[in-house]
């Protein structure tokens, strides 16, 4: 589930997209988003789930065009991609939404989505650009792709034995974190990724904001396994992050480490 704080309006409008074979998921997501404060626009007929009226002459074409108008009314779309499935009609809606400046969120972060993000990161991180610029752009890519509440970097200051806040997307954050302190400091000390389904159950969690509910932190490691910094991501949802997320974020950390250190 997405973080409502990524769009500033009190009651932002979102349109659900996806195959109508996922009728139950449409209803579930509509309810969950409504309870989080979204105004939800959904499909009117589920052609793959028994609404045979879709088969009548001209109805499918009308519904496809109507859904684009629903996207026009929204600030974002939410793609119901159960099992990573995105059909041709939904791909067209995603392209339309992006072309018109709408945020695009997904029910599931599929391998295909992550591979697209990895490709964008490889295309932007360069040995010729500054570390700050590349960290800023990687934060923006991740934040834009997945709509998390906070996405950013901390870098290691060995003199002070602290993590220092780097480029990020999201609300203000802790500027200094000690070695072994909180989730970020623990990641640094262990030199391994840390996934926290519920930050309130993590011993010594540093609460930069009470809105953060789950977190993932991935180390940026040198060739000699020295921790140079971390990628830190927070969500207002419990249990947001998976092992798949960890694997791809570790790839991104490796790209940054190889090209920038």
Secondary structure as a PSIPRED ss2 file (coil, helix, strand):
# PSIPRED VFORMAT (PSIPRED V4.0)

   1 X C   1.000  0.000  0.000
   2 X C   1.000  0.000  0.000
   3 X C   1.000  0.000  0.000
   4 X H   0.000  1.000  0.000
   5 X H   0.000  1.000  0.000
   6 X H   0.000  1.000  0.000
   7 X C   1.000  0.000  0.000
   8 X C   1.000  0.000  0.000
   9 X C   1.000  0.000  0.000
  10 X C   1.000  0.000  0.000
  11 X C   1.000  0.000  0.000
  12 X C   1.000  0.000  0.000
  13 X E   0.000  0.000  1.000
  14 X E   0.000  0.000  1.000
  15 X E   0.000  0.000  1.000
  16 X E   0.000  0.000  1.000
  17 X E   0.000  0.000  1.000
  18 X E   0.000  0.000  1.000
  19 X C   1.000  0.000  0.000
  20 X H   0.000  1.000  0.000
  21 X H   0.000  1.000  0.000
  22 X H   0.000  1.000  0.000
  23 X H   0.000  1.000  0.000
  24 X H   0.000  1.000  0.000
  25 X H   0.000  1.000  0.000
  26 X H   0.000  1.000  0.000
  27 X H   0.000  1.000  0.000
  28 X H   0.000  1.000  0.000
  29 X H   0.000  1.000  0.000
  30 X H   0.000  1.000  0.000
  31 X H   0.000  1.000  0.000
  32 X H   0.000  1.000  0.000
  33 X H   0.000  1.000  0.000
  34 X H   0.000  1.000  0.000
  35 X H   0.000  1.000  0.000
  36 X C   1.000  0.000  0.000
  37 X C   1.000  0.000  0.000
  38 X C   1.000  0.000  0.000
  39 X E   0.000  0.000  1.000
  40 X E   0.000  0.000  1.000
  41 X E   0.000  0.000  1.000
  42 X C   1.000  0.000  0.000
  43 X C   1.000  0.000  0.000
  44 X C   1.000  0.000  0.000
  45 X C   1.000  0.000  0.000
  46 X C   1.000  0.000  0.000
  47 X H   0.000  1.000  0.000
  48 X H   0.000  1.000  0.000
  49 X H   0.000  1.000  0.000
  50 X C   1.000  0.000  0.000
  51 X C   1.000  0.000  0.000
  52 X H   0.000  1.000  0.000
  53 X H   0.000  1.000  0.000
  54 X H   0.000  1.000  0.000
  55 X H   0.000  1.000  0.000
  56 X C   1.000  0.000  0.000
  57 X C   1.000  0.000  0.000
  58 X C   1.000  0.000  0.000
  59 X H   0.000  1.000  0.000
  60 X H   0.000  1.000  0.000
  61 X H   0.000  1.000  0.000
  62 X H   0.000  1.000  0.000
  63 X H   0.000  1.000  0.000
  64 X H   0.000  1.000  0.000
  65 X H   0.000  1.000  0.000
  66 X H   0.000  1.000  0.000
  67 X H   0.000  1.000  0.000
  68 X H   0.000  1.000  0.000
  69 X H   0.000  1.000  0.000
  70 X H   0.000  1.000  0.000
  71 X H   0.000  1.000  0.000
  72 X H   0.000  1.000  0.000
  73 X H   0.000  1.000  0.000
  74 X C   1.000  0.000  0.000
  75 X C   1.000  0.000  0.000
  76 X E   0.000  0.000  1.000
  77 X E   0.000  0.000  1.000
  78 X E   0.000  0.000  1.000
  79 X E   0.000  0.000  1.000
  80 X E   0.000  0.000  1.000
  81 X C   1.000  0.000  0.000
  82 X H   0.000  1.000  0.000
  83 X H   0.000  1.000  0.000
  84 X H   0.000  1.000  0.000
  85 X C   1.000  0.000  0.000
  86 X C   1.000  0.000  0.000
  87 X C   1.000  0.000  0.000
  88 X H   0.000  1.000  0.000
  89 X H   0.000  1.000  0.000
  90 X H   0.000  1.000  0.000
  91 X H   0.000  1.000  0.000
  92 X H   0.000  1.000  0.000
  93 X H   0.000  1.000  0.000
  94 X H   0.000  1.000  0.000
  95 X H   0.000  1.000  0.000
  96 X H   0.000  1.000  0.000
  97 X H   0.000  1.000  0.000
  98 X H   0.000  1.000  0.000
  99 X H   0.000  1.000  0.000
 100 X C   1.000  0.000  0.000
 101 X C   1.000  0.000  0.000
 102 X C   1.000  0.000  0.000
 103 X E   0.000  0.000  1.000
 104 X E   0.000  0.000  1.000
 105 X E   0.000  0.000  1.000
 106 X E   0.000  0.000  1.000
 107 X C   1.000  0.000  0.000
 108 X C   1.000  0.000  0.000
 109 X C   1.000  0.000  0.000
 110 X C   1.000  0.000  0.000
 111 X H   0.000  1.000  0.000
 112 X H   0.000  1.000  0.000
 113 X H   0.000  1.000  0.000
 114 X H   0.000  1.000  0.000
 115 X H   0.000  1.000  0.000
 116 X H   0.000  1.000  0.000
 117 X H   0.000  1.000  0.000
 118 X H   0.000  1.000  0.000
 119 X H   0.000  1.000  0.000
 120 X H   0.000  1.000  0.000
 121 X H   0.000  1.000  0.000
 122 X H   0.000  1.000  0.000
 123 X H   0.000  1.000  0.000
 124 X H   0.000  1.000  0.000
 125 X C   1.000  0.000  0.000
 126 X C   1.000  0.000  0.000
 127 X C   1.000  0.000  0.000
 128 X C   1.000  0.000  0.000
 129 X C   1.000  0.000  0.000
 130 X C   1.000  0.000  0.000
 131 X H   0.000  1.000  0.000
 132 X H   0.000  1.000  0.000
 133 X H   0.000  1.000  0.000
 134 X H   0.000  1.000  0.000
 135 X H   0.000  1.000  0.000
 136 X H   0.000  1.000  0.000
 137 X H   0.000  1.000  0.000
 138 X H   0.000  1.000  0.000
 139 X H   0.000  1.000  0.000
 140 X H   0.000  1.000  0.000
 141 X H   0.000  1.000  0.000
 142 X H   0.000  1.000  0.000
 143 X H   0.000  1.000  0.000
 144 X H   0.000  1.000  0.000
 145 X H   0.000  1.000  0.000
 146 X H   0.000  1.000  0.000
 147 X C   1.000  0.000  0.000
 148 X C   1.000  0.000  0.000
 149 X C   1.000  0.000  0.000
 150 X E   0.000  0.000  1.000
 151 X E   0.000  0.000  1.000
 152 X E   0.000  0.000  1.000
 153 X E   0.000  0.000  1.000
 154 X E   0.000  0.000  1.000
 155 X E   0.000  0.000  1.000
 156 X E   0.000  0.000  1.000
 157 X E   0.000  0.000  1.000
 158 X C   1.000  0.000  0.000
 159 X C   1.000  0.000  0.000
 160 X C   1.000  0.000  0.000
 161 X C   1.000  0.000  0.000
 162 X E   0.000  0.000  1.000
 163 X E   0.000  0.000  1.000
 164 X E   0.000  0.000  1.000
 165 X E   0.000  0.000  1.000
 166 X E   0.000  0.000  1.000
 167 X E   0.000  0.000  1.000
 168 X E   0.000  0.000  1.000
 169 X E   0.000  0.000  1.000
 170 X C   1.000  0.000  0.000
 171 X C   1.000  0.000  0.000
 172 X C   1.000  0.000  0.000
 173 X C   1.000  0.000  0.000
 174 X C   1.000  0.000  0.000
 175 X C   1.000  0.000  0.000
 176 X E   0.000  0.000  1.000
 177 X E   0.000  0.000  1.000
 178 X E   0.000  0.000  1.000
 179 X C   1.000  0.000  0.000
 180 X C   1.000  0.000  0.000
 181 X C   1.000  0.000  0.000
 182 X H   0.000  1.000  0.000
 183 X H   0.000  1.000  0.000
 184 X H   0.000  1.000  0.000
 185 X H   0.000  1.000  0.000
 186 X H   0.000  1.000  0.000
 187 X H   0.000  1.000  0.000
 188 X H   0.000  1.000  0.000
 189 X H   0.000  1.000  0.000
 190 X H   0.000  1.000  0.000
 191 X C   1.000  0.000  0.000
 192 X C   1.000  0.000  0.000
 193 X C   1.000  0.000  0.000
 194 X E   0.000  0.000  1.000
 195 X E   0.000  0.000  1.000
 196 X E   0.000  0.000  1.000
 197 X C   1.000  0.000  0.000
 198 X C   1.000  0.000  0.000
 199 X H   0.000  1.000  0.000
 200 X H   0.000  1.000  0.000
 201 X H   0.000  1.000  0.000
 202 X C   1.000  0.000  0.000
 203 X C   1.000  0.000  0.000
 204 X C   1.000  0.000  0.000
 205 X C   1.000  0.000  0.000
 206 X C   1.000  0.000  0.000
 207 X C   1.000  0.000  0.000
 208 X C   1.000  0.000  0.000
 209 X C   1.000  0.000  0.000
 210 X C   1.000  0.000  0.000
 211 X C   1.000  0.000  0.000
 212 X C   1.000  0.000  0.000
 213 X C   1.000  0.000  0.000
 214 X E   0.000  0.000  1.000
 215 X E   0.000  0.000  1.000
 216 X E   0.000  0.000  1.000
 217 X E   0.000  0.000  1.000
 218 X E   0.000  0.000  1.000
 219 X E   0.000  0.000  1.000
 220 X E   0.000  0.000  1.000
 221 X E   0.000  0.000  1.000
 222 X C   1.000  0.000  0.000
 223 X C   1.000  0.000  0.000
 224 X C   1.000  0.000  0.000
 225 X C   1.000  0.000  0.000
 226 X C   1.000  0.000  0.000
 227 X E   0.000  0.000  1.000
 228 X E   0.000  0.000  1.000
 229 X E   0.000  0.000  1.000
 230 X E   0.000  0.000  1.000
 231 X E   0.000  0.000  1.000
 232 X E   0.000  0.000  1.000
 233 X E   0.000  0.000  1.000
 234 X E   0.000  0.000  1.000
 235 X E   0.000  0.000  1.000
 236 X C   1.000  0.000  0.000
 237 X C   1.000  0.000  0.000
 238 X C   1.000  0.000  0.000
 239 X C   1.000  0.000  0.000
 240 X C   1.000  0.000  0.000
 241 X C   1.000  0.000  0.000
 242 X C   1.000  0.000  0.000
 243 X H   0.000  1.000  0.000
 244 X H   0.000  1.000  0.000
 245 X H   0.000  1.000  0.000
 246 X H   0.000  1.000  0.000
 247 X H   0.000  1.000  0.000
 248 X H   0.000  1.000  0.000
 249 X H   0.000  1.000  0.000
 250 X H   0.000  1.000  0.000
 251 X H   0.000  1.000  0.000
 252 X H   0.000  1.000  0.000
 253 X H   0.000  1.000  0.000
 254 X H   0.000  1.000  0.000
 255 X H   0.000  1.000  0.000
 256 X H   0.000  1.000  0.000
 257 X H   0.000  1.000  0.000
 258 X H   0.000  1.000  0.000
 259 X H   0.000  1.000  0.000
 260 X H   0.000  1.000  0.000
 261 X C   1.000  0.000  0.000
